[in-house]
Amino acid sequence: MTKLYIVIPCYNEEAVLSETAARLGEKMHRLMSDHIISDSSKVILVDDGSTDKTWELITEIHYSNRIFSGCKLTRNQGHQNALLSGLDCAREKCDAVITMDADLQDDINVIDEFIKKYEEGNEIVYGVRSSRKKDSFFKNKTAKIFYKLMNFMGAEIIPNHADYRLLGSRALESLFEFKEVNLFLRGIVPLIGYKSAKVYYERKERYAGESKYPLKKMISFALDGITSFSIKPIKMITSLGVIFVAVSGTMLIYSLVSYFTGHSVSGWASLITSIWALGGLQLLAIGIIGEYIGKMFLETKKRPRYIIEEFLDEDK
C-alpha cells in the first residue's frame, strides 16, 4: 500500500482549519480502512508565520488526531516556500505526497484517483480544474490571459492547475535539485520530466475566511512566474529598441528632406509626444531589467528559503 503524506500550507486559516482537519481526517481514515493507503500515512499542516490562532489550532489538532503533524515556520515566507518546507519534512517518510490548500476548495474526493494514477506508474499527477464557471468574469478572463502569456513566454505550465498535485518519491527528490530562491512550483514541477497524468475536478467555493491571493498578489505571482522562467521580456526590449532606432532614422531622413525642400514645420505636440514615448519606453526597459537583476541579487545571497521553528510529529 502507498504511504501517503498530504502537505497543506496555512496562513491565517483560523476560520477554516478545524473543518478542513475534520473532513480530511475522515477521508484519510476511510482510505486506510479501504486499504488504499498505509496506516502510517499523515497530513502535515504548515503554519506560514500566521498572526492569528492557526498554530494553536494545529497543535490541538495534532494532539487530538495523530494523523496530523504540525510544522511551524519562524516567519511568513510565502505560500510556495511554505509548501516546500512541508515537502521537505515529508520527503524521506513517504512513497507519495499530495499538496493542497487549506480552504477546502480542492476536492478531496479525487485523492483516490490521484493514488490510482500513481500506482499506474505516474510519478506526477496534476489536479486540473474541469471548469472556471464559479469564478468572477474578471478572474476568469485574467486567468486565461495569464496561462496564454506564460505559454507565450515559454514556461511549461499546466492550464487551470494550481498547487493540487501528487509527487512520487523520485519526483520529490528531483524537485529539491532545483535550488533557486524565487520559487514558482507550477513552472518547476513540469521540468522534472517524469511520467505524469491529470485528474480533473470541480473547484468549490471557499468554506470560510478570505482569499490569500488578492489582485496585487496575483499580479506579483504572475510577474514572478514570467521572470523566473523566461528571458523573452529582455528580448522584447531589444526588439523594441531596434524598432525605435529604425523609426528615429526614418524621422531624421524625413526631417532633412523637409528642411531642404522648404516644408519644415515646427511641431511642438509631436516633439512632446516623442519625448514621453521614449522616456516611458526607457523606464519600462529599466524596470524589466531591474526585475531580473533583483532576482540575480537574491539568488547569489543563497539565504535559506525557510526556517522551521517547531515540528510536531509522533514519529520524531
Secondary structure by P-SEA (a helix, b strand, c coil): ccbbbbbbbbccccccaaaaaaaaaaaaaaaaaacccccccbbbbbbcccccaaaaaaaaaaaacccbbbbbccccccaaaaaaaaaaaccccccbbbbbbccccccccaaaaaaaaaaacccbbbbcccccccccaaaaaaaaaaaaaaaaacccccccccccccccaaaaaaaaccccccccaaaaaaaccccbbbbbbbbbccccccccccaaaaaaaaaaaaaaccaaaaaaaaaaaaaaaaaaaaaaaaaaaaaaaccbbbbaaaaaaaaaaaaaaaaaaaaaaaaaaaaaaaaaaccccccccccccccc
